[in-house]
């Protein structure tokens, strides 16, 4: 079976590697254009592009796939490359471009998407983050037959995965990437035999995982401690949590909710030692144990406090 692969970040790279290891022929990879990254802001190839080049696979990086859009030359070149690949199916994983109908119709078996949620819950751009933020007990991967809607296509394969109380987006991402790689291989093997099932998504339970914005990192101490702790886990590795103290920004990466009655204004430092920085919240208190100064490294509470004093009674979140 000939497979066009469309994807960009590490989540997609894992799936591409699994397909190649399983023996599928991949004549073409679509990925996002190179972007500036790192301290020097040099152009950097996506993880999927790096993998494709290592394997000698042709790579296309259109700015858009819309023939009537802003970059019609890019779309036309991609259309020619897709036609020349003569693929049976396209596999899509965190690609980052909307696929117009001509792309969906191009392969004989259409386009299959690896989506990191239990559809129809958490359609959209950030399903892993939003599942943790919402306190979901489980998530998973859905292999979906793509249509013109936003993650609305028929479900082909679904597998569930429990969300542990200490899961962050970083480690849950890795688990789901492995699961997605395994499931897409199973799906293509079934499709090759004509036995891949398709089930319409239920109308109930639909919600959307909106893109994570950097502004969301700012901690609102009036929220309850459990909500803030989940947000720190959800926003690790990006954008992290953030608060201010005496004009300096502090990044917050890890904290445990402690459901105690606290007689202090939200944001008040209750204690600060090697065991953690305890801060009053709208309900309960949060014990912070991984913090970071601007331009510094992530440090445990004890090491952080040796270089940055947070006196008891100080109020975080004040400009």
C-alpha positions in Angstrom: 0.0 0.0 0.0 1.3 3.4 -1.0 0.9 6.1 1.7 1.3 9.9 1.5 2.0 11.2 5.0 1.1 14.7 6.2 2.4 15.8 9.6 4.8 18.2 11.3 5.7 17.8 15.0 7.1 14.9 17.0 3.6 13.4 17.5 3.5 12.9 13.7 7.1 11.7 13.4 6.4 8.7 15.7 3.5 7.7 13.3 5.7 8.1 10.2 8.4 5.9 11.8 5.9 3.2 12.7 4.5 3.2 9.1 8.0 2.8 7.6 8.9 0.1 10.1 5.7 -1.8 9.2 6.8 -1.8 5.5 4.4 0.7 4.1 5.7 2.5 1.0 5.7 6.3 1.6 6.5 8.1 -1.7 5.7 11.6 -0.4 5.6 13.6 2.9 3.8 16.9 3.4 4.9 19.0 6.3 4.9 22.7 7.3 7.5 25.0 5.9 10.7 25.4 8.0 10.3 27.9 10.9 12.7 30.0 12.9 13.5 28.3 16.2 16.0 28.3 19.1 18.0 31.2 20.5 19.5 32.1 17.1 16.1 31.9 15.4 17.5 29.9 12.6 15.3 28.1 10.1 14.6 24.6 11.4 13.1 21.6 9.6 10.1 19.9 11.3 10.7 16.6 13.0 8.7 14.9 10.2 10.8 16.5 7.5 14.0 15.4 9.3 12.7 11.9 9.4 11.6 11.9 5.8 15.0 13.2 4.6 16.8 10.6 6.6 14.8 7.9 4.8 15.2 9.5 1.3 11.5 10.4 1.0 10.4 13.3 -1.2 9.1 16.3 0.9 6.6 19.0 -0.1 6.2 22.1 2.2 3.3 24.2 0.7 2.3 27.3 2.6 -1.3 26.4 1.7 -3.3 23.7 -0.2 -6.0 26.0 -1.4 -5.9 26.4 -5.1 -7.9 29.6 -4.9 -6.0 30.9 -1.8 -3.1 33.2 -1.1 -0.5 30.7 -2.4 -1.9 29.1 -5.5 1.5 28.2 -6.8 2.3 26.2 -3.7 -1.1 24.4 -3.8 -0.7 23.6 -7.5 2.8 22.2 -6.9 1.5 20.1 -4.1 -1.4 18.9 -6.2 1.0 17.7 -8.9 3.2 15.9 -6.3 0.2 14.2 -4.7 -1.0 13.0 -8.1 2.5 11.8 -9.1 2.7 9.8 -5.8 -0.2 7.6 -6.9 -1.0 6.8 -3.3 -3.8 4.6 -2.0 -4.3 6.7 1.1 -3.1 9.8 3.0 -2.3 9.6 6.7 -2.6 12.9 8.5 -1.2 13.6 12.0 -0.9 17.1 13.4 -0.2 18.6 10.0 -1.3 22.1 10.6 -3.0 22.9 7.3 -6.6 22.5 6.4 -7.1 20.0 3.7 -9.5 21.2 1.0 -11.8 18.7 -0.7 -9.5 18.0 -3.6 -6.9 16.6 -1.2 -9.5 14.5 0.6 -10.6 13.0 -2.7 -7.1 12.5 -4.2 -6.1 9.1 -2.7 -8.2 6.0 -3.6 -9.0 5.4 0.1 -9.2 9.0 1.1 -7.4 10.5 4.2 -7.1 9.0 7.6 -6.4 11.2 10.6 -4.7 10.3 13.9 -6.5 12.4 16.5 -5.4 12.4 20.1 -8.8 12.3 21.8 -11.9 10.2 22.2 -14.0 11.9 19.5 -16.3 13.7 19.5 -14.8 15.1 22.7 -12.0 17.5 22.2 -12.1 18.1 18.4 -9.6 20.8 17.4 -6.0 21.9 17.9 -5.1 21.1 21.6 -6.9 17.9 22.7 -4.2 16.7 25.1 -3.9 20.0 26.9 -7.6 20.5 27.2 -8.3 17.0 28.5 -5.8 17.4 31.4 -7.0 21.0 32.1 -10.6 19.8 32.3 -9.7 17.0 34.7 -10.8 14.1 32.4 -10.1 10.7 33.7 -9.2 9.3 30.3 -8.3 10.2 26.8 -7.1 8.1 23.8 -6.6 8.1 20.1 -9.2 8.0 17.3 -8.3 7.0 13.8 -10.8 9.0 11.7 -11.8 9.1 8.0 -11.4 12.7 7.2 -14.2 14.9 5.8 -14.5 18.6 5.2 -15.5 19.4 8.8 -13.2 20.0 11.8 -12.5 16.5 13.1 -16.1 15.5 12.2 -15.4 12.4 10.1 -16.4 8.8 10.8 -14.4 6.9 13.5 -12.5 3.9 12.3 -10.5 2.7 15.4 -10.6 4.0 19.0 -8.4 3.1 21.9 -8.7 4.6 25.4 -5.9 5.6 27.8 -6.2 6.6 31.4 -4.9 10.0 32.5 -2.8 9.6 35.7 -3.1 12.3 38.4 0.5 13.5 37.7 0.3 13.3 33.9 1.5 16.4 32.1 0.9 17.2 28.4 4.6 16.3 27.8 4.4 12.7 29.0 0.8 12.1 27.9 1.8 13.4 24.4 4.5 10.7 24.2 2.1 7.9 25.3 -0.6 9.0 22.8 2.0 9.3 20.0 3.0 5.7 20.6 -0.6 4.6 20.7 -1.4 6.6 17.5 1.5 5.0 15.7 0.3 1.5 16.6 -3.3 2.2 15.7 -2.6 3.7 12.3 -0.6 0.6 11.3 -3.5 -1.5 12.4 -5.9 0.7 10.5 -4.0 0.5 7.2 -3.6 -3.2 7.5 -7.4 -3.5 7.9 -7.9 -1.1 5.0 -5.7 -3.1 2.8 -8.1 -6.1 3.4 -11.2 -3.9 2.9 -12.2 -4.5 6.5 -11.6 -1.0 8.2 -14.9 -0.1 10.0 -16.5 3.3 9.9 -18.8 4.6 12.6 -20.4 8.1 12.5 -19.5 10.3 15.5 -22.3 10.7 18.0 -24.1 14.0 18.1 -23.8 14.1 21.9 -20.6 15.1 23.7 -19.1 17.4 21.1 -16.7 20.0 22.4 -13.6 21.8 21.0 -10.0 22.0 22.2 -9.1 25.5 21.2 -5.5 26.4 20.5 -3.4 27.1 23.5 -2.5 30.8 23.8 0.5 32.1 25.7 -1.7 34.5 27.7 -3.4 31.5 29.3 -0.2 30.9 31.3 -1.0 33.7 33.8 -2.2 32.1 37.0 -5.5 33.4 38.5 -5.0 32.7 42.2 -8.7 33.2 42.9 -9.3 29.9 41.2 -9.4 26.8 43.4 -6.0 25.0 44.0 -7.1 21.8 42.0 -7.9 23.9 38.9 -4.6 25.7 39.0 -2.7 22.4 39.5 -4.4 20.9 36.5 -3.6 23.9 34.4 0.1 23.7 35.3 0.1 20.1 34.2 -1.8 20.9 31.0 0.5 23.8 30.1 3.7 21.8 30.6 5.8 22.0 28.4 4.0 25.1 26.8 3.3 27.8 27.9 3.8 26.8 31.5 2.2 28.7 34.4 3.3 32.3 35.2 2.9 34.8 38.0 4.5 38.1 39.0 6.3 39.2 42.2 7.8 42.7 42.6 7.9 43.2 38.9 9.6 39.9 38.0 7.9 37.1 36.2 8.1 33.6 37.7 7.3 30.5 35.7 5.5 27.7 37.5 5.8 24.1 36.3 4.5 21.8 39.0 2.3 22.1 42.0 0.0 19.9 44.2 -3.4 21.0 45.4 -3.8 20.8 49.2 -7.5 21.1 50.1 -7.2 23.0 53.3 -9.1 25.9 54.7 -6.9 29.0 54.3 -7.5 32.3 55.9 -5.5 34.5 53.5 -6.1 36.4 50.3 -5.5 34.4 47.1 -1.9 34.6 46.0 -0.5 35.0 49.5 2.6 33.0 50.2 1.9 30.8 53.3 5.2 29.1 53.6 8.4 28.8 51.5 11.0 26.2 52.1 12.6 23.1 50.5 9.3 21.3 50.7 7.6 23.8 48.4 6.1 27.3 48.2 2.6 27.1 49.5 0.2 29.8 48.1 -3.3 30.6 49.1 -5.9 30.0 46.4 -9.6 30.8 46.0 -10.2 27.4 47.7 -7.3 25.5 49.3 -3.6 26.0 48.8 -1.1 25.1 46.1 2.3 23.7 47.0 4.7 24.7 44.2 7.8 22.6 43.8 9.2 23.4 40.4 9.8 27.1 39.6 11.8 29.2 37.2 13.1 32.8 37.0 13.1 34.6 33.7 16.2 33.4 31.8 16.9 30.7 34.4 16.5 27.0 34.7 13.6 25.1 36.2 14.5 24.5 39.9 13.1 22.6 42.8 11.7 24.9 45.5 14.7 24.7 47.8 17.2 25.6 45.0 14.9 28.3 43.7 14.5 30.0 47.1 18.3 30.1 47.5 18.4 32.6 44.7 15.0 34.3 45.0 13.3 35.2 48.3 9.6 34.7 48.6 8.8 35.9 52.1 5.7 34.6 54.0 2.9 37.1 53.5 4.0 38.2 50.1 1.3 38.3 47.5 1.9 36.8 44.1 0.2 38.1 41.0 0.7 41.7 41.8 2.4 43.9 39.2 
